[in-house]
Amino acid sequence: MFEDSTFESGGRIKTKTGRWMVFTFWLCASVLIVMIIIPLINYEALPQTAMATLLVAPPPPPPPPPPPPPEVHVVQVKPQMINNQLTAPTKIPKNIMQVTEKEAPVASFGVAGMEGLGGGNAMGSMFSGAPKPVVKAEAPKKIAISSGVATGLLLQKVQPVYPAIAKAARVSGTVVLQATISKSGTIENLRVVSGPAMLQQAAMDAVRNWRYKPYLLNGDPVEVDTQVNVIFSLGG
C-alpha cells in the first residue's frame, strides 16, 4: 500500500510540475513581449535626452585650410651692351633671384658749372626769391553808401519845381528817394521811400537829371545804392 501510494503521488506531482512549468514559460514570454511592444507603440514615453543623443547626427568635419598663395619670383636679367647700346639677353638665366627694390634717390637738378653753388638748392632759392604774381580780387557788382557820401560825389544838381497845388495847400517837407548811381554817374532805379504825395513826382523829375562822380573801389568804378533827400520849403 505504501508503494502504491508513493507511486501514485509521484505521478501526480510530475504532472502538476510539468503543467506549472509550461504556464510559467508562457507567462514570462507574454510579459517579455509586452515590455518590448509597449515602447515601440508609445515612443513618446522614452527619455528625450537619450532619444536626442541617438537621433542627432554628429557635425561634419571642418573644411581643410586654403592653400598658401604661390610665391612670385622676380627674375633679374642683366642687360648686355653692344656698341654702347642695350640689347635683349640671348638666353634665359637658370638661377632666379628675388630682387628687393631700394628707395629711389631724391630728385635734384642743377646747371652745369654751378656745382659749388649748391646745385638744385641754389636754383630753388633763386626761384623762391622771384616775385609772386599779384592776384587782384574781383570788385563787387554793387555796394551801398550813405547819403552823405553820395552828396560829396554830386557834380550836377537840378533844383525841383515846387508844384503850385502843393504851394497853395501849404504842403512842405522832405521826399526821400532810393536810387542807384551807375558807373558813369547817372541815376537809375529811382523810387520813392517816403515824403508828401504832392511833392514826390517833382522830386523824382529833378533827381533823374542829377549827375555824380563815379564811385571808385580799388581804382575801378562800381555801382552804388544810396538815398537822396529832396527838401521842399515854402520860405525858399
TABEL-V424834 format. One line per field, one symbol per residue. phi: phi as a letter, one per 30 degrees, with the letter a starting at -180 (. if undefined). psi: psi as a letter, one per 30 degrees, with the letter a starting at -180 (. if undefined). burial: 1 if it has 9 or more other ideal C-beta (glycine too) atoms within 8 Angstrom, else 0. A space follows every 50 residues. Layout:
phi = ???
psi = ???
burial = ???
This chain:
phi = .ddddddddddddddddddddddddddddddddddddddddcdddddddd ddddcddddddddddddddddccccccddccbhhbdbdddbddddccdcc dcdddddbbacejcddcjidddddddddddddddcddddddabcbddddd ddcdcbbcdddddddddddhcbkcccccbccddcjdcbhdadcakdddcd dddddddecdbbdedcbhicdbdbcaccccccbddd
psi = eeeeeeeeeeeeeeeeeeeeeeeeeeeeeeeeeefeeeeeeiffflkeee eeeefkkkllklllkkkkkkkkkkkjkklkkjhgkklkkflkkekkkkkj klkklkkllakkggefggbeeeeeeeeffkkkkkjkkkkleklklleeee effkekkkklkkkeeeeeghklakkkkklkjlffglklhklkellkeffe eeeeeeffgkklkkkkjhfkklkkklkkkjkkkff.
burial = 00000000000000000000000000000000000000100000000000 10000000000000000000000000000100000000100010000000 00000000010001000011011010000000000000000110101011 00110000010010011000111011111111001010010100110111 011111101101011010000111111111010000
